[in-house]
């Protein structure tokens, strides 16, 4: 993915206490801010899969998630001159992706995909499958992935967002609170309710996790 020179624009604002110098992306961010397009391409390569997965979980459609991820990366490049380094670049990028994915999901306003159409080909959000496991275990893991993906598509978006950020993408409570612009206590209680909602949405498919 190649980009033209960044232009100034309004920056998404959120509070997250983190030393920018500890950000592994910091050097490339600084170079990209100075017009180094190769540096931004490195940032894209480092984060594009995670951003795509975040958008896919929120939107529930791979094609639209791909468009949303592209829009996120373009928007981040445009906002880059205003990036203040108050949070890690990856966290800042997740905030942009969250807003973009919300917009896409709002416009979509469609029923979740039928269970039979959900693909398990991309397991990037899940533990890697060992070549030593049996075909039966591999099939079980694929079925679990499909079940979770479908169930997440069924629960309310406010629950879906906190599940994606905390359980699937590994953000801390503090980062989730900053990204969602919610009090820390609200994030924790919402995550607990979201997990209960996910279990309910799994329904009979919960048997897959008792095997």
N, C-alpha and C positions, 0 to 999 in steps of 0.2 A: 504494500500500500504506500503510495507516494503522496506527498502533500505539498501545497504551495506555501509561500511565506505567511506566517501567522499575522493576524491583525488583532488589535485590541478590542475588547468587548467586556460586557458585564460578567463578573465571575460568580458562580454559585457560591453562596456564603454558608459556612457551617463551622462550628467550633470543634476542634479536636486537638488536644494537647499532645504534640509530638515534635521532637527535635528533627527538623528537616535534614540535618547533617547525617542522621542515622538511616535515612531512606536510601535503600540500595539503588534507587532510580535517580538519585539526586544529581549525579554528574551528567547523565544524559538529559535530564530535565533542563539543567542550566545551559547545556550546549544547544538544546532545541530552542530554548528561549532566545538564544543569540542567533538563530537562523540556521542551525545545523540540521538539515533535513534527514541525514542518515541517523542522527541521534534519535529523532522522533520515530523513525522506522524501527529502531531497536526497541523503543518503548512499546510500540504497537505489537511487535512480535512477542514481547514478554507478557503482554496483558490481554491480547485479543481473544484468546480461547476462554479465559475466565469471564471476560465481559460478555461474550456471546452466551455462555452458560447462564450467567445471571439474568440476561434478557430473556432467554428461552424459558427459564423457570417461571418468570413473572408473566410473560405474555402467553406462553403455551403453544407457540407456533414457531417452527424452526425458520421458515422463510422470513417472517416478520422479525424474529429475533436477530437474524443476520442483518436486516436493514437497520434495526435499532442499534446494534453493535457498531455498524458503520457510522451511523449518525452520532453516536457517542464519541467515537474517535475523532471525527471531523470537528465536533463541537469542542472537544477538549483541546484540540490544536488551536482553534480560534481563541479560546479562553486562556491559553497557556501564558501569554505575557502578564496576566493578572494573577497567576497562581502564586500564592504567598508562602507556601511551604509550611503552613500551620498543621498540616496532616501529611502523611505519606502520600506520594503521588498516586499509588494504587487505591488508597481510600478516597482521595479526591475524585479519581476516575470512576469509582463505584458510585459515588454520589451523583455524578452526571448520568451514568447508566441507569440508575434508579429512576431519575426524573424522566429520562427518555422512554424507558420501558413502561412507566406508568402512563405516559401519554399514548403510547402505542396500544396498551391494554384498554385504555379508556375508549379509544377510537374503534377498537376491534369489537367490543361489546358482543362477543359471540359466545356460544356455549363451548365448554371445554371439548377438546378432541375426543372422539369415541375411543374407547380403550383399545380397540383393534388397530387403530391407526398410529398409536404412539410407538415411536422407534426407540429401540434400545441400542442402536449401533454406536452411539456416542456415549461412552461411560466415563467421561472425564470428571464427572462430579462424584464418582464412586471409587472405591478401592480398586486398584489394578488387579486384574485376574492373573493368578499365577499359572504358568504353563504346566505346573505339577498337579493341578486340580483335575478331577474327573469331568467328563462331559456332562454328567448329571448335575454336578455342583455348578458348572458353568451355566447350564440352563436355568437352574434355580436362581442364580444371581441375576440373570437377565430378566426373569419373571419378576423378581423383587424390584428391579429398576423400573420396569414398566408400571408396576403397581404403585410405586411411590410417585412416579411422574404423573400418573393419572389422578391420584388422590390429592396431590398438591394443587392440581388444576381445579379441583372441586371446592377448596376452602376459600373463605373470603380473602380479598387481596391484602388487607392489613395483616392477616395472619401469615399469608404466603410470603410477604416481604421479609418479615423478621425470621422466618424459617430459612429462607434462602440465604440471608446475610449471615446468620449465626451458625446454623447447623450445616449448611452446604458449603458456604464460602469461608467459614472460620473467622469472621470478624468478632472482635471482643464485644462485651456488653456496651462498653463505652463508645466504641466505634459505631455500633448499631444505633445507639442513642443519638449520636451526632448525625449519622446519615439519615435517620428517620425524623430527626428534630423532635425527639420525645424525651421525657424524663427517664432516667435510668430504671426507676422502679416500674414504670409503664412497660418498658421493653421486656423486663424479666417476667412480669405477669402476662403480657401478651404472648411471649414465647411459650409459656406454660399452657396457656389456652390454645395456642396454635398446635402444639403437640397433641393435645387431647382431640382437637378437631381433625388432625391428620389421622389419628387412630380410628376415629369414627368414619372418616371418609374411606379408609381402607376396607372397612366392612369385612366381608368373608375373606378378602385377600390377606388379612392378618395371619391366616393359617400358613402363608408362605414363610413367615418369620418365626414360626414355632417349629419349623422342620429341623 
